[in-house]
Amino acid sequence: MEFKKIEEGIWRHPKEGNMGAPARIYANDKIFNEIEKGAIQQLKNVSTLPGIQKYAIGQADMHWGYGFPIGGVAGIDYETGVVSPGGIGFDINCLKGDARVLHKLGYTKPIKDFEKTWFKDSIKCLNPTSKVLDTGINAFMEFKPRGKVFRVETESGKEVVATAEHPFFTEKGMVKLKELKAGDEVSVYSFEGVGFEEPSNRIIVNRKDIEAKYPGNKNGLNQIIKILEKKELLPLRENNEKLPYLIKLLGFIQGDGHLSFSKKGAGQIAFYGKPADLEKIREDGESAGFKISKVHERERKHSIKTAYNTIEFERTEYSIRTGSSALATLLFCLGTTAGNKTIEECKVPKWLFSTPPWMKRLYLASFFGAELSSPSSVTGHGFNIASPLLSMNKREANIANGRKFIKQIAKLLKEFGIKSGVIRERDEFVNKEGEKSIRLRLQISSAGHNLIGFFEKIGFEYNKEKQFLGLVAAQYLRLKQKIIKERKECEAESKRLHKRGLGAKAIYYRTKKAYPRCNLRFVERSIYGDRKTGPRIAFKSPKFSEFIKEKTRGLGKTGQVWNKIISKEEITLNEPVYDFNVASDHHNFIANCFVVSNCGVRLVKTNLTEKDIRPKLKELLDSLFGAVPAGMGEKSKLRLNKEELAEALEQGSGYVVEKGFGWKKDLEHTEENGKMDGALAYKVSDKAMKRGMPQFGTLGSGNHFLELQRVDKVFDSEIAKKFGLSEGQITIMIHCGSRGFGHQVATDYLNVMTKAMTKYGISVPDKQLCCAPINSEEGQDYLEAMKCAVNYAFCNRQVILHWVREVFEKVLGQDAEKLGMDLLYDICHNVAKEETHTIDGKEKKLLVHRKGATRAMPAGRPENSKYFTSTGHPALIPGTMGTASYVLVGTEKGLKETFGSLAHGAGRTMSRHEALRRKRGEQVKKELEAKGELIMGASLPGLAEEMPEAYKDVDEVIKSVEVAGIGKSVSKHVPLAVMKG
């Protein structure tokens, strides 16, 4: 069955199978057609939860989440139903601690070792059918294993230990390990890179190096030194987080780039390649702190004279460029050749030989991405992979330098166990000046194990095509080795059986099951001795070109290959298992070469207009950025001990108000008066407390923000007047939540819930919906801990509001009271609450799960404070940077159909990596500032991730709410200045 529209803005899926209730989605036609299929399936899964009442509800901003879709609502019977952490807010798989996770910089380290660095790390993930991506990590999780654990091995020798519920990518999508068996194919991304080692603190480039190398005047030198110091690149140390990106640029320029200086010292750098590869270089340039141009293209005619003839051709040349003299000088100091590489000295930088192996690998892979021949089979011999060849031209006068450089490359390769050899030099041509060019060549050994090591350990950077072919070639060579090994074993077994008196046919029938790739003719040649060499790959085996087509079907040019599972054995594991919650919408990462897969908002009023603050807008934003800690992993200015945090968790925002962070009347304008009763801090783990203490009073990252707004339009003047809102008025919106504390609480109780399901005989279609009866010990423990997370979020936003008021007082020189900085309302977005609703004409106590959804109780409900009895409380729906936010109120229809719930925002439609690919943070900043909106973020990539185009049209979301009749707009607020984490 499919969803069908039953009236404007409402879609219904009837109850079927094990669904306990129908499912509904509240969205107009445009929004409904944009909803992911995975999110729709999740909503249907929600309808199977025991005790569900009326419908499983999806709001207009619905998208894929953990268990529940984000934007999902479910009312569960309090007496007979369950509570599910996945229905309140947060993603999880489980791997053994030594599973090696591939970092975006090409190194691996055990997943357990990410515990102290995950918040600043980016790892590799996949859009499984098209591209390799980088993703941030939202959370690091550690569990005690529950249920079965398996060790899996594939035909190419890849192995991993994972829980039964862990999903692996197959042709049917992500499939749980418990559903896979020997013979099934899973995706393998065979790049292993090298293990991580901590870089030292030694200085690689200092001020004296810059002074010695810069060819310009003193004024230019001082400017360059100032720029590099500002970017924290001088002195440049080995452990500087920007050095890996500089190493990659250094390696690529040595191949397909050009660095030069004018007579006055102006630096120029150009990079040449395919557009997609150049975009990656541009991203890395920005990560290093420098702006590089967009991709330029031009048609070029070439005439190349070789030793044999002159070759003429036309092609489109793609390039990116930068005129940053600071970057050019820094790369020159690091060892990049400046000028014509056939004439000037080329060398592998001396300092590079003392860096950790993963840094050396970045240099080699970037250089090889530009200069090494592309992986291919030998012409006329489709079963053999050709030796990769490195060629470079040097003028005859500089041939000694070329030889030295080639030997340095060979020396680095040897450190990785890769054999290579210099082959005969070749005269190329004589130029117009009568100077001869000589081609130097380095050949990587074509031995199977050598090529596998090269492709899987070093590979290629900045060349997606070569990396794709190299990884597929590595898997092909592994298959070839396996076939040859089997044929050698069959040969030995055939000889043994022949000595016992068996003939060829008898031997063949006895061995064909164990050695299916060995036919009767092979057995005959084995026992009668007419084979002059060892066994080779069978002619019926696939050639490399055929292997590519067969084993990468549906996987694009990602480098993934389908690999059969040859064994899956259950093991006993008496140690923790681990998982990440990743930022990518593809929800996967790469471990051991396998592709595996709480917040709220408050609105503050002022009596100011745009005219009052526009001259001070930048100063306000700068001051707010300095006053409110923001960004991934950012720590609080407050220093709470465990006992103080426990008090805050149980008392809510009243605790921090008593400490001087706000006004008492703020509490009456906060959902639940800023405190969910029944919170018990001792039900929270020590790990959650440790994560919560340093983040108390911080904005966080991702889609969290602090925004100065102007009321652009009032839709209901009567309600707006009662709320104290009017057109032209300045408001402040704060969107953040319980940070890592809330996530850890949910993580801790997933194990508890999984065990409880077995205890109470509960079955659900998706483990991510793990749950426990509401009135069970496990259910009540979780609710008491969850309430602590809600109270943490209330406190967090209250402390931030206090700092906002202080900034306004300082910048505008007036008391916050006189500025009218009253809190309109603070509302939760991820919570489960005990509420009474009418079910089949009778009042019933429910536990309403709202995940990425906003409560919207209409007038007359007891939940409303005295300020909102006649209107219903404000429902706050934030937009994105550059788009509007809205204040709404609930309706009686909404109360009846959605338990008084609305959407909580625009809803993401684009992965963070895709956003980064499309635009740079600086570009997003300029576009928004061109519209008069000021932007300040903890990182430029963070701004790009949150660009307006990455979300649904919030105006359409509001139209969906209104056309369905479940909410009513009061006012529209447009951004003037935005602070992002």
N, C-alpha and C positions, 0 to 999 in steps of 0.2 A: 504493500500500500504506500501511497505517497501523500504528502501534505496537499490539502485542497483549500482554496480560499472560501471561507464561509460568509464573510462580509468584508467590507473595505478595511484593510489593515489587520485582518485576523486570518490566520491559516491553521488548519486542524488536521492532525493525524489520528485516525480512530484507534481505539484500544485493540490490540491484537497480540497473539502469542503470549508471552509472559509479562506484557505491560499491565501494570495495575491501574492505569488511568490513561486517557488520551493525552496527546501532546499538543500544545498550542504555541504559535509564534506570532508575536505582535509586530508587524512590519508592513510598510507599503510595498508595492510591487518591485520598485527599484531596489530597495534594501533587501527584500527577500531573495531576489535572484543573485545577490552578492554573497549570501551566507555559505560558508564552507560545508561540504557534504559531511566532513568529519564531525563538525559541531552539531549538525542535524542528527547524526547517529547517536552522539552523546546525549542529546536531549531525549531521544527515545529510550536510551538506557536508563536515564534518570527515572522514567516512568515505571521502572520495574522495582524501585525501592519499596520495601515493606512499609505499609501505612500511608502511602502517598494519597493525597486527597485532590479531587477536581481534575487538575491537569499538571503535567510537567510543562513549565512555562519558559519560553525563550523571548528575551526582549530584542528590540531592533538593533542593538549593538552587539548581538551575540556572535562569538567566535570561539575557536577551539581552546579548550582549557584542560585542566587535570581532572578527570572524572566527569564533573559537571562542565558544560560549556560556560565560558565567561559570559555573563548576561543571563544566567539561568536562575530560575526560582522554583522552589518546591515546598509545598505545605504538607508536613508529615504529622499524622495523628500522634499526639504526645503519649498516649497510653499504649498503643500497639506498634508504633513506628520506630524508626531508627534515626540516628544522627550520623552524618558522613562528613569527615574533614574535607573531602574533595568538593563538597557543596558549599564551602565557605571561602575558599580561596587558596589555591596554589597549584610538579611534574616529576615522575620518578621511575627509575629503573634500578637494578641492583647488580653490582659487579664486585668480584673479589678485589681486595685492596691492591694487589700487584698488577692489575690490568693496566697496561700502558696506554695513556691517552695522548693523542696527537695534538700538539700545540700548533698555533698558527705560524710559529717561527720554525717549524720543521723538526722540533725535538719532541721526545716523549718523556713522560715520567709517570710513575704509578699514581693511580687516581687518588689513593689515600694521601699522597704528598701534596695535593692541591689545597689541603685544609687551610693553610695560612696565607695562600696567595690567590685563591679562586676569584676574589672580587676584582682583581686587576688583570686577570688572565683572559686571553681569547684562545679558543681552541677550534680545530677544524670540524666542520659538519658538512652535510651534503643536502642539496636539493637532489634527491636520489636519481632523478631522471635527466638532469641537465648540467649541474655544475657543482664545484667544490666551493664552499663558503667558509668564512670565519664567523664565529659567534662568541658573544660574551657569556658569562655564567651568572645566572641570577642567584643561585644558591648551591651550597655544598651540603650533602646529606650523608649521614652515617647511620646504619641500622644493624641490628642483630638479625641474622638470617632467619626467616620464617618459612616453613615449607621446604620443598625439595630444592637441591642445588645440583647443577650438572656441569660436567666438563665436556666441551664440544671440540671436535677436531674435524677439519675439512681435508679434501683430497690434496690441497697444496701444502698441508702441514700447519696451517694456522690453527691456534688453540685459544680458548677462553673459558673461564669459569663464571657462571652466572646463575641467578635464581630462575626458577621455573617460569616466573611471570615476566622475565625480561624479554622485550621484543627485539627481533632481528628483521632486517629488511629482506624481503623475498619478492618474487614477481606478483604476489598477491598483496603487497604492502607490508606493513609491520605485523609480524606474527610472533606470538609468545613462544618462548623456547619449549614450554611443555607441549605445544602442539606440533613441534617439528620432530622429524625422525631421520634416521640414516637414509641417504638417497635424496633428501630434499636439498634444494639449492638455496644458498644465502649469498648476500652480497659481501664481497671482500674488497677492501681498498688496501692494497698491499704495501703502501709506502710506510716504512718504519722510522725513517730518520735516524737520529742518534739520541742517546740518553742525555738528559739535562745535567749540566754541571754549573755550579754557581760561579759567575765571573768574579775576577779579583777587583780590588779597588785601585789598581795602579793607573797612573796617568798616561794616556796615549798621545794626546796633543795638548800642549800648553801655550801660553801667550807667546813665548819666545819662538815656538815653531811657526806661529802665524806671522810674527814679525819677520822671520827669516824667509818665508815662502811667498808672502803677498807681493806682487810685482808693482803695485800702484804707489800713490803718494801717502804721506803721513795722515792726511785728513781722511782718506779712504780707509786706511788701516784702522784708525780709531773708531770709525763707524762700524767696521766689520767686527772688531773686538767687542764693541758695545752690543751689537746684535747677538753675537754668539753667547755672550755672558747672560743677556736677557733670556735667551732660549735655554739656558743652563747647559750649554754645550762647550763651555770653556771655563776651567780646564775640562777636557773630555776624558772621562775615566772608562775603564773596561766594563764596569757595571752600570753605566748610564743606559737607561731603558731605551734610548733612541739610537744607540750604537748599532744594534742588529739591522735596523733599516738603512743606516748609512753604509754598512758592509754590503748589503744587497745592491745598493745603488753603485757602489764602488766596483763590484764585480761585473755588473751589467755594462757600465760605461767602458770598462776595459775591453768589452766585446763590441756591442752595437750602440755605443754612445760616443759622444765627443765633448771634451772639456777644453776650453781655451780662455785666454785673457787678452784683452786689447792692450795697446801700448800704455793706456792710462790706468790699467788694472781692473777694468770692468770684466767680470766673469760671465761666461755663457756656457750652458750645458744643454745638449740635445740628446734625446733618446729615440731610437728607431725600432719599430716593430709592428705587430698587429694591434689594432685598436683595443681589443679586450685586454691584451697583455700590458699595453701602455697605461690603461686605466689602473691596473694594479700597481704599477710603478708610481703613478700619481698619488694613489692612496698612501703608499709607503713614504713618499716625499712629505706628505702632510703629517704622517705619524712622526717623522723626524723633525717636523716643525717648519717646513718650507712649502710655499705655494708653487705648483708646477702648472703650466698652461693646459688648456683643453687639447684634445687631439687635433692636429692639423693634417690635411692631406693635400698632395699635389701630384700631378702627372709628371713623370720623369723619363727622359730618354737616356739610355746607358750604352756606352761603347767600351767594352773591356777587352784589352789586348792580353792574350795568353801566349804560352809557348807554342801553341798549335795554330791559333787563328784569332781573329777579332770577333767577339760576340756582341751583337747589338740587339737590344730589346727595350720595350717600354713597360712601365709598371706604375702603379699608384704607391707613392711613398707616404707612410704615416709617421708622424713624429710628435713629441711633446717637448717643451723647452722651458727653461727658467733662466732668468737674468740675475739670479741671486749671487752676488759676488761673495757673500758670506758662505753660502753652501759650496760654491766652487773652490774657495780658498780652503775650507775645511777638508773637502774631499782630496784636494791637491796635497794637503799636509798628511792625509791618511795614506796616500800612495797612488792616487789615480794619475794616470799619464795625462799631461796637458799637451795639446797639439797633435800633430800627425803621428800616429802610433807606429807607422812603418819606419819613421826616422828617430822619434824620441825614445828614451829608455822606458822599457816596460818591466815591471817587477811585481812579484807578490810581496806586499808590505811585510817587513821584518817582524813587526809587532803581532801580525796575524798568527804566526807560527806558535805563539805562546798563549793563544786564547783557547777556551774550551772547544772540543770537537764540533759542537753544534754551530758555533760561530764560523769556523772554517768551512763547514758544509754550506752555510749561507753564501759565502764568497764563491765557492766552486759551482754551486747550483745556479747562481745568478749569471756567472761567466759562461757556463755551459748552455744556459738557456739562450744566450746570444750566439755562441760560437761553435758548440759541438754539433756534429751531424745528427740528423733526426733518426731515432730508432727505426729499423726496417729489416726485412729479410734480405738475404744475399740474392742478388739478381740470378735467376735461373735455379736457385736452390731454396725453395719456399719453406723448408723445414729448419733452416739455419738463420740465426739472427746475426746480422753484420756487426763487425767491430765498430763502435763509435769512433769517429775521427775528429781530432782537433787540428785545425790548420791556421797558420798565421804567416803573413808576409812581412819580410824585413828587407830593407835595402842592404846591399852587399856590405856596406861599411859598418852596419849595425848588427850583422849576423850573430856576433858573439853574445850580444844582449838577448837576442831572440832565443838562442839555445839555452841560455841561463834561465829565462822565463819558463820555457817548456819543461826544463828539469825541475823547477820549483813546483809547477803544477803536478808533475809526476810524483814528487816527494809528498805533497799533500795527499794525493790519492793513495799512496802507500800507507799513510797513517790510518786510512779506513779499510785497509786490507785489499785494495783494488790494484791489480797489476796492469801496468801500461808500459809501452815501449816507444822510443823515438824511431821513426822509420826514415827512409832515405829522403834527403832534401831534394827539392826540384827547382830548377831555374824557371821563373815565370815569364818575365818580359823585361825589356829595356825601355825606360821612359824617354821623354823628349830631351831630358838633360843628359841622357846617356848613362843613367844609373840603373843597375840591374836589381830586380826584385827576386828574392829567393823565398820559396814556400817551405816553412818548417811544419812538420807533422808529428803528432803524438797519437798513437793508437791504443785504445783500451782493449785488453785481451778479450777475445770472444768466448773463452771458456765459460760454460754455463753458470757455474757458481760465481764466477767473477762478474758477469753481467747482472745476475740477480742481485748481488751485493751492491753494485753500482746503482741500478735503477731503484732499489728499495731503500738504500741508505742515503744516497746523494741526490739523484734525480735532477730535476730542472725547476728553476724559478723563472717567472716572467715569460714562460712559454708553455701555454696550456696544451698545445698539440703534442709537443715532445714529451711532456709529463704523462699525458694520456697513453701514448704509444709505448713509453718506457715501462709503465706499470703493467700494461697488458702483456708486453713482451716478457716481463719477469714471471708472470703467471703461466705464460706459454712454456717458458723454459722449465719451470717447476713441473708442469705436466709432462714435458718431454723427458726430464730426468726420472720421473716416476715410471714412465713407460719403459725406458731403457733398463731401469732397476728390475722391474718385473720380468723383462725378457731375459736378463742375466740369470735371475733366479729360476726361470723356467728352463733355461739351457742347462743349468747345474742339476736341476731335478730330473730332467730328461736323461742326462748322462747317467745319473744314479740308478734310475729305473731300468735303463738299457743294460747296465751291468748285471742287474738281477734277472735279465732274460726277457724283458718285455719288448715287443716290437713298437714301431712308430705309431701305428693306429691306436694300440692299447694305451701307450703313453699319452697320446693326444686326448683321448676320452677321459683319462684319469686326471689330467691337469687343466682341461679347458675351463672349468669353473673357477679355479684359483687364478688362472692366467688367461682371461678372455681375449687378450690382444695377441695371443700366440696361436697361429694356425698350424695345420698339419705339416705344411712345407717347412715352417720354422723348426718344428720338432725333428723332422728328417735331417735338416742341415745341422742341427745341434748334435745328433748322435752319430751321423756319418762323417762329420768333420770336414765338410767342404766350405766352411766359412773362414775366410782369411782374416777378418777383423772381428772385434767384439760386436755384440748385438747393437743394432741401430733402431731408430724409431720406425715403426711399420709404415708402409706406403699408404695404408688405409687411414692412418692417423691424419688429423687436420693439419693443413699448412697454416702458417702464421696468419695469412690474410683471411682464411676461413675461420680460424679461431676467434679473430676480432669480431666477425659478424655474429658468430654463434654465442660467444660468451659475454658480449657486451650489449646484447639485445635489450632495448628499453632503458639502457643506463646512460645513453648519450656518450659524450667524450669526457666522462668524469674520472676515468681510470679504474672504476669499479669493474669487477669480473664476477660472474656467477660461479660459485664453488659448491660442489656437493659435500654434504655432511657425510663423513665416513664412520664416525663414532659419536655416541652420546651416552655418557655413563653418569649415573647418579653417584655423588660423593658426599661425604660428611664434612661439613665446614664449621669449625668452631672458632670463627673469627668474624669480625664485622664485614658487612658489604657496604658498597658506596654508590652514590649517584649524584648527578648534577641536575639542576633545573637550568636549562639553557635558554638564552634570550631568543634564539632563532625560532621562527614559526615552523621550521621543519622538525623541531624537537628530536634531534639526534646528535650523536658525536661518534668519534672513531676510537674504539678501544681494542687493542691487540689486532688491529686491521679489520675488525668487524664494524659494520654500520649499525649502531644500536640506538636504539632510540630512548595581604590584607590592608585595605586602605579606606580612606574617607576624604571628605572635603568640607571646608568651612568658608563662609562668605562674610566679609567684614564690611560694614558701611562706613562712609565718611560724609561730612557736609561740604566736601570740596567738589570743584568742577575741573575739567581739563585745563581751563585757563589758569586755575590756581597752581597746578602742579607742573604744567608743561615746561616752564623754565628750569625747574628743579628735577625733572624726570630722570635724567642720567645720574645725577647725584643720589637720588633716592635709590635707583637700581644698584649703583655701585655700593652704597652703604648697606643695602639689604644683603647683597652678595657677601659682604664682609661680616655681617652680623649673624646670618643663618647658615650653618654648615650644610653643604650640598654636594652630592656626587657619590658614586659607588665607593663604599668602604669608608666614607668620610666619618670622622669621629666628632662627638659632641663637645661643646665648650663646658658642659656640666660634668661633674665628677660624682656619680652616685655609687654608694657601696651596695652590697647585696640587700641589706636590711632596708635601706631607703627605697630601692627599686621595688621590693616586696610591698611596701606601704603604698607606693604609687599604683601598683598593679591591682591592689584590692580597693583603694579609695578613688581611683580615677582622677579626672582633672581637678577635682576638689583639693587633692593633695598639693598639686603645684600652685593652685590659686592661693592656698594658705601660706605657701612659701613666698608669695609676692609676685607670682607669674600670672597676672591677670586680675580681673574684677569678679566679684561674687556673682554679678548679674550675668556674666558669661555662661555660668552653669545652667541657668534657666533657658538659655538659647542653644543648648547642646542636647542632642538626642540622649535620652535616658538621664538627663541632667549631668552628663559627663561621667556617669558611673553605672556599669552593669552590676547589679547586685549578685552576690553569690560567687564572685571571683575569689579563688583561693590560690595564693602564690606557691604554697608547698606542692601543688599539683603540677608545677612547671619544673622542667629539668634544669640541672646546673648549667648544661650547655646553652639552653635558651637564655638563662640569666646572664651568662658571660657574653652572649651576643647582644643582649639588650642593653647592658650598662653603658658601653661606649657609644651607642647610637641614639641615646635618649635626647631628643631635641634636635634632630637632624632631618633634612628634607628628603635625602635619598636620591635615587637616579631614575632612569627610565622615563615613564610618563608622569612622574611627579613634578610639581611646579609650584611656584609662587607668582601670582600675576596681578598687576595693577590694571584695572578695567574701567571702562566708561559704560554707563547704562545707555545703550543705543536706542532701545525702543521699549515702551511699556505697552503690553497687550491688554491687561486688565487693570485699569486705573484704580478701581476700588480696592482690590487686594493689594496692589502695589503701594497704595497710600498707607494701608495698615502695616505693611512690611517696612515702610519708611524708604521706599525706592522711588526715584523720579528720573526722567530722561536727563542726560548730561552729568549725572552724579558719578563720582569716583567710588569704586568698590575694590576690595582686595580679596582674591580667592587663594586659598591654601589647599593644595591637594597632596596628601602624603598619608602614610599609615604606620603600621607597627614594625616596619623594617625587618631585619633578620630575626628579631625575636618572634614575631608572629609565624614566620615560615618555619622556624625551628619547633615551635609548639605543634604545628600541624604534622611535621615530619616525625616527631617523637611519638605521636598517637597513631600514626599509620600502622606501625607494628602492633600496637595494642588492638586496633580495630581488626586487623587481619586475623589475629589469633581469636578475637571474639566471634568472628563470623563462623569459625569452625566450632567454637564452644556452643553457640546458639543455633547452629544449623542454618545459617543464612546464606543464600546463593544469589549472586548478582552477575550480570553478563560481562562486567569489566572490573578487574581488581582495583582500579583506581576509584571505584565507588565503595571501597571497603567501609564498613559501618558497624555499629553496635546498637542494640535496643536503647532507646533514650533513657529508660528507667533502670538500666543495668548499671553495675558499678563502673564498667568501662565507659559507658555513655555519659554518666554524670561526671566522672573524673575529667573527661575531655571537655565537657561544657564549662566546668569550673576553670579549666586552664584557658579555654578559648576566650572566656570573659576577661581574663587577665590581658590577653592580646588586644582585645577591644579597648580596654581601659588604658593600655600602653599607648594606643593610637590617639585616644582622646587627649592624654597628657602631652604627647608629642606635638600635636597641632596647637594646644594651648600655650606651650612654651614658645613655639615659633610666633604665634600671635603677639605674645608679650614683646618679643624682640622687634617685630614689625612696628608696633606702637612706639617703641623707643626710638627707632630710626626716624619715623615721621616727626616725632617731637624734636629730635636733634636737627634734622634738615630744614623743617618748616618753622622751627622756633616757637611752637605752640603746644600746649598741653593736649594729650590725646583725647581727653574728655571734651575739650573745646572743639577739637577737630571732628567730633561726632563718630569716633571710631568704635562703634558698638558692633558686637557680633550679631549678625542676623540669624545664622543657624549653622550648626555643625552636624553632619550626617554621616553614617557608616555606609560603606559600599560592599563589604564582605563580612557577613555575620549570620548566625542562626539565633532566632529570637522566639521566646514563648509568646504567643498571641492567641486571641480568641477570634474565631471567624465562623460565619454561618455556613454550615454544610448540610445540604438537604433539609433546610428549614430549621435546623437545630444549631445552637451554639456549641462549638467544639474547640477544645484547647489543642493548638498545633505548635509544632516547632517549624517555623518558616526559615528555610535556607535561602539566603540571598547571596549569590556569588557574582560580583560585578553588577549588582543591581541596587537600586535606591528605594528605600521605603518611602511611600507617598500616601500617608493617611489623610483622608479628607476631613472636613469639618465634622465635629461631633464625636470623634473617636477619643477614648480616654488617654491614648498615648500622647495627645497633643498637650503642650503646656498652656497656661492661661493666656499667653500671648497669641495663640493660634487656634483657639477653640472655634472661632467663627469662620476661619479660612482654611484650616488644615495647615500643617507645618510646611515650610518651603522644601521642595525637592530640588537639589542642586545637580545640574548635569553639565560638567565642564566639557569644553571643546578641546581643540589642540592649538598649538602655536599658530597664530594667524587666523584662527577661526573663532566664532562666538561661543559663549557659554550661556546657559539658560537657567532661569528660576521658574519652576512649575509648582503646581499643587495637584494632589490626587483628586480623583472623582469617585462617586459612589459606584460607577461601573467598574472602575479599576479595583476598588475594594472587593467587589463581588467576584471579579474574574481573575485577578492577579494577586490577591491577598494584599492589595495596596502597595504595588511595586511598579517601578519604572526602570528604564534604561539608566546606565550610570555614566555614559559618555558616548564618544563617537564609535569606538570599536575598531581595532586594528585590522587592516586589509593587506599590508605589505610587511614582509620580514624586515628586521633591522638591517640585515646585510644588504638586501635589495635596495633599501633606502640609501645606505652608504655608497652603493655602486652608482646610483643615479645622481646623487648630489653630494657635494662636500659641505661640511658644516659652515664654512665661511660663506658659501654661496647662499645657503638657507638664511643665514644671518643678514646678508646684504639684501636679499629679496624682501624680507620682512621689514627691515629698517627703511627700505625705499617706500614702504607703505606708511611710514610714520611710527612703526612699532619697534621699541628697543628690545634687544635680546642679549642675555648674558647666560652662559652655560659653563659648567665645570669642565666640559670638553667639547671641542668642535665636532668630533664624530657623534657625540651624544645629541647634538643639535640636528645633525643629519638624520639620525635614527628616528627622531620625533618630528620630522617635517610634516606639514599638513597633509600632503598627498599620501602619507602612509596610513591614513585613517579614513573611515567612511565619512561622508558628508554629514556633519552634525545637524545641519538644517533638515536633511532628509530623515534623520533619526527622530527629531522633534515632530516632523510632519506625521511620521508613523504613529507616534504616541497620541497625537491629537485626532488623526483620522480614525483610530481604533477607539477613541473616547475614554482612554484610561488615564489621561492626564491633561492639564490645561495650562498653557503658557502664561506667565505673569510678566516676565521681562527678559530682554536679550542684552547681553553684556559683551562688548568687544575689547580685545586686549590693547593696551598702550605700552606696557613693558612686561617682559617675562623673564623670570629667573628659573633656569633648569639645572637639575643635578647632572 
